[in-house]
Amino acid sequence: MVEREQVRPLAPASERPSSDDDETTLSKRRFHKRRCIKYCVFVSILLLILAIIIIILIFTVFKIKDPIIRMNGVTVDKLDLVNTGTIPMPKPGSNMTIKADVSVKNPNYASFRYSNTTTTISYRDTVVGEARGPPGKSKARRTMRMNITIDIITDKIVSHSSLLSDISTGLLTINSFTSVGGKVNLLRMIKKHVVVKMNCSITVNITSQRIQDQKCKKKVKL
């Protein structure tokens, strides 16, 4: 029995695990772990910085601002007058032409595409003329100017009951309403639909046929 028992030989000293090998392996693992942590921290900080930069740009440089519509000037053409005593009156059956110089300013870093521009002229809440401008595009941080010609039907003004009292002062006050609707598209990601409306009160000198006073109010609808 004793002879049959096999004695397992001891492993050579070179193959036995040593404490130095364990410490080296552990040190390498710690090094790789620290490097991974540093890498993750670096990537996280970089992403955070990029996110902060993007947020700052969105709320400053890339913030979509409302387009500005402005009535630069109005001129009156083809106003035929007849003398009825001491007060000159618009000639019945004739038309008065008003030319409006309208500009659309785009303060954004993206283009502003707008549809048809509508301008309506009224006298004491009675519509006496209307014109439409073609669609267009206002480039980034640029101003687009349009000349709109409006034919005024003077018969609607002459038939109004308040005309005599208004003309006795030598002045005729009419109102204009302009509406521009469009869309601002920033980097194809941020889109904003805007409708800009402007009401103007225009006082025309009957004798000189010039604009004596003009007051405008703008309103933006999102």
Phi and psi in degrees as a GROMACS rama.xvg file:
@    title "Ramachandran Plot"
@    xaxis  label "Phi"
@    yaxis  label "Psi"
@TYPE xy
-67.597  -37.8063  VAL-2
-70.1038  -33.5583  GLU-3
-72.9095  -21.6462  ARG-4
-67.7516  131.164  GLU-5
-97.6167  131.365  GLN-6
-94.7523  122.664  VAL-7
-73.3556  125.436  ARG-8
-70.9016  148.492  PRO-9
-70.8562  144.35  LEU-10
-67.7422  146.678  ALA-11
-59.7985  154.973  PRO-12
-62.5551  -31.2261  ALA-13
-70.9545  -23.6861  SER-14
-93.3832  -8.97896  GLU-15
-74.8271  136.619  ARG-16
-63.9781  136.17  PRO-17
-113.115  160.028  SER-18
-66.5847  -28.4838  SER-19
-65.8594  -41.3485  ASP-20
-63.7535  -40.8411  ASP-21
-62.5059  -41.2721  ASP-22
-67.6802  -36.6265  GLU-23
-65.9526  -44.9677  THR-24
-62.73  -43.2299  THR-25
-64.1019  -38.3086  LEU-26
-65.6602  -41.2199  SER-27
-63.1428  -41.4169  LYS-28
-63.5433  -40.839  ARG-29
-64.6656  -39.3695  ARG-30
-63.4944  -46.825  PHE-31
-63.1658  -37.9514  HIS-32
-65.9671  -44.2877  LYS-33
-63.8042  -38.9337  ARG-34
-65.7104  -40.3969  ARG-35
-63.8277  -40.5178  CYS-36
-64.338  -44.377  ILE-37
-61.7218  -40.4496  LYS-38
-64.4679  -44.1537  TYR-39
-64.688  -41.0556  CYS-40
-63.8757  -41.3745  VAL-41
-63.3386  -46.0302  PHE-42
-63.533  -40.3752  VAL-43
-64.1075  -43.9535  SER-44
-64.0021  -41.3868  ILE-45
-62.203  -44.8096  LEU-46
-63.7201  -38.3961  LEU-47
-64.9922  -42.6609  LEU-48
-63.0109  -43.616  ILE-49
-62.5531  -40.6446  LEU-50
-63.847  -41.0809  ALA-51
-64.6766  -42.0661  ILE-52
-62.5327  -43.8178  ILE-53
-63.2693  -42.575  ILE-54
-63.1926  -42.0962  ILE-55
-63.2019  -42.5164  ILE-56
-64.7502  -39.7761  LEU-57
-64.0584  -38.8837  ILE-58
-91.1997  -2.2199  PHE-59
-123.959  -84.0174  THR-60
-64.9342  -47.8896  VAL-61
-92.2355  10.1958  PHE-62
-67.6173  127.716  LYS-63
-76.0073  119.502  ILE-64
-103.415  156.752  LYS-65
-73.6864  132.372  ASP-66
-60.2852  152.356  PRO-67
-114.317  121.742  ILE-68
-103.776  138.538  ILE-69
-141.601  139.097  ARG-70
-94.7851  103.842  MET-71
-77.4752  -31.3813  ASN-72
-177.37  157.896  GLY-73
-135.515  133.812  VAL-74
-123.901  149.535  THR-75
-110.896  127.706  VAL-76
-126.103  155.817  ASP-77
55.5467  49.5304  LYS-78
-102.872  101.221  LEU-79
-85.8997  125.899  ASP-80
-114.821  149.744  LEU-81
-127.396  144.814  VAL-82
-87.1455  121.083  ASN-83
-118.332  80.7469  THR-84
82.3803  -120.045  GLY-85
-101.721  -5.51382  THR-86
-113.183  117.872  ILE-87
-72.0254  136.474  PRO-88
-124.017  150.983  MET-89
-61.6241  137.273  PRO-90
-68.0511  127.082  LYS-91
-60.0757  140.972  PRO-92
83.1418  -6.53438  GLY-93
-96.129  162.984  SER-94
-116.926  148.268  ASN-95
-109.341  136.316  MET-96
-109.427  130.424  THR-97
-117.296  129.688  ILE-98
-110.12  120.997  LYS-99
-109.243  132.198  ALA-100
-99.7664  104.084  ASP-101
-112.201  137.765  VAL-102
-125.02  145.271  SER-103
-118.472  112.469  VAL-104
-97.0577  129.395  LYS-105
-109.065  104.341  ASN-106
-84.9874  5.79368  PRO-107
-90.0991  165.125  ASN-108
-90.0808  20.7397  TYR-109
-138.382  155.476  ALA-110
-72.8819  153.577  SER-111
-117.757  112.174  PHE-112
-97.5626  127.885  ARG-113
-124.025  153.271  TYR-114
-88.0507  -160.831  SER-115
-58.3682  136.787  ASN-116
-93.9293  128  THR-117
-112.243  128.368  THR-118
-126.424  126.185  THR-119
-120.195  134.944  THR-120
-110.197  132.539  ILE-121
-135.013  152.306  SER-122
-122.936  112.41  TYR-123
50.5065  54.7874  ARG-124
68.1384  9.155  ASP-125
-107.246  120.7  THR-126
-70.3438  123.461  VAL-127
-118.051  -2.47649  VAL-128
-173.813  150.566  GLY-129
-151.521  144.748  GLU-130
-145.188  152.507  ALA-131
-123.187  135.429  ARG-132
-100.995  153.053  GLY-133
-71.3317  157.995  PRO-134
-66.5809  159.864  PRO-135
-162.422  -169.27  GLY-136
-140.585  127.739  LYS-137
-103.743  116.822  SER-138
-66.3967  166.177  LYS-139
-58.3886  128.263  ALA-140
54.8655  37.9713  ARG-141
-128.214  167.828  ARG-142
-120.204  128.157  THR-143
-103.847  125.813  MET-144
-107.906  143.132  ARG-145
-133.276  139.956  MET-146
-106.359  115.995  ASN-147
-111.477  124.963  ILE-148
-102.664  127.187  THR-149
-123.468  124.913  ILE-150
-89.8556  122.974  ASP-151
-98.2404  129.109  ILE-152
-84.0232  101.804  ILE-153
-69.3298  -23.0221  THR-154
-60.8415  -33.6405  ASP-155
-69.8443  -28.1118  LYS-156
-78.6724  -43.2525  ILE-157
-62.493  -36.5778  VAL-158
-78.6261  -4.36834  SER-159
-77.2282  140.267  HIS-160
-69.1608  -21.4878  SER-161
-92.3396  0.834816  SER-162
-64.176  -45.1231  LEU-163
-60.2977  -43.6273  LEU-164
-67.0393  -32.8545  SER-165
-73.74  -43.2834  ASP-166
-72.586  -24.1428  ILE-167
-60.4715  -21.5417  SER-168
-86.9577  -7.40738  THR-169
82.2907  5.41314  GLY-170
-126.855  147.334  LEU-171
-128.92  121.031  LEU-172
-103.082  124.038  THR-173
-125.043  161.384  ILE-174
-118.337  140.937  ASN-175
-119.463  144.034  SER-176
-130.744  121.196  PHE-177
-120.586  133.818  THR-178
-127.732  130.066  SER-179
-128.956  119.766  VAL-180
-115.557  139.616  GLY-181
-166.074  -166.67  GLY-182
-141.472  135.09  LYS-183
-102.335  125.114  VAL-184
-119.98  112.688  ASN-185
-106.944  113.509  LEU-186
55.9632  23.3215  LEU-187
60.5939  15.2465  ARG-188
-117.278  -39.2346  MET-189
-108.953  117.13  ILE-190
-121.723  142.496  LYS-191
-143.681  122.353  LYS-192
-90.6299  131.215  HIS-193
-133.079  138.518  VAL-194
-124.112  117.496  VAL-195
-105.066  126.185  VAL-196
-120.579  143.365  LYS-197
-138.597  127.907  MET-198
-109.142  129.864  ASN-199
-126.449  140.474  CYS-200
-106.783  118.189  SER-201
-116.868  124.599  ILE-202
-104.681  119.84  THR-203
-104.894  131.197  VAL-204
-79.6915  118.176  ASN-205
-62.5437  -42.1896  ILE-206
-71.4491  -51.1862  THR-207
-84.0868  -13.6966  SER-208
57.2702  37.3204  GLN-209
-118.571  157.541  ARG-210
-77.8598  118.406  ILE-211
-92.2518  -32.3793  GLN-212
-151.735  148.418  ASP-213
-150.424  127.073  GLN-214
-130.493  131.1  LYS-215
-127.187  145.27  CYS-216
-128.506  134.972  LYS-217
-110.599  149.835  LYS-218
-142.48  134.334  LYS-219
-112.731  128.873  VAL-220
-117.079  125.197  LYS-221
